[in-house]
């Protein structure tokens, strides 16, 4: 299998998972980057996925533009800016193997965290912790989002205990991560990842992303997502471990 065929063999299911996640199967998209990093460098994989994410964000932001919490976004977004800058500095300062290893480690931690919470585990956090705690969580979320498009766990640590109603939670999440994805553009530009080849790859995957997002919206109303989560997160741990192994080899 040549390089292009291998890339699309992994990129298409990765983007389908991303679309299903945006369509309602929340969390599945975190496996997308680790899967693509099996075929191309993690920086290139992240840069290819970024325009896809931005296109998908449009739907969520439009749908929930009137249902979001300005306090949460206002405190977390400045932290996310710092985290994105730190992620850019890390990627620009270390080897590709170091970036690959960190992507793998984030994938393993994310998968284990999701499996743990799926069994009832929770991180104890005050329901009304001060805004500066949200800013610190924003820093971590921005960093992991910049490196691996995996900013959800740090975000959820501060936001979920606040007990927002469903629509406000969904809308706040959509607004925060849409803004975060736009803020990542200068960092990836500075890293030289918006090449012609990468943008063409992104454009070719956008129809798959849109179709899978719509499929996710349709499926989430008919199929319980919990049936898939355990398999997805176990796979995330295994793929992450493989990336860490490759980085150390």
Secondary structure, DSSP 8 states (H G I E B T S, - for coil): --HHHHHHHHHHHHHHHHHHHHHT-TTTTHHHHHHHTTTS-HHHHHHHHHHHHHHHHHHHHHHTTTS--HHHHHHHHHHHHHHHHHHHHHHHHS-HHHHHHHHHHHHHHHHHHHHHHHTT------TT--HHHHHHHHHHHHHHHHHHS--HHHHHHHHGGG---HHHHHHHHHHHHHHHHHHHHHHHHHTT---HHHHHHHHHHHHHHHHHHHHHHHHHTTS-THHHHHHHHHHHHHHHHHHHHHHH-
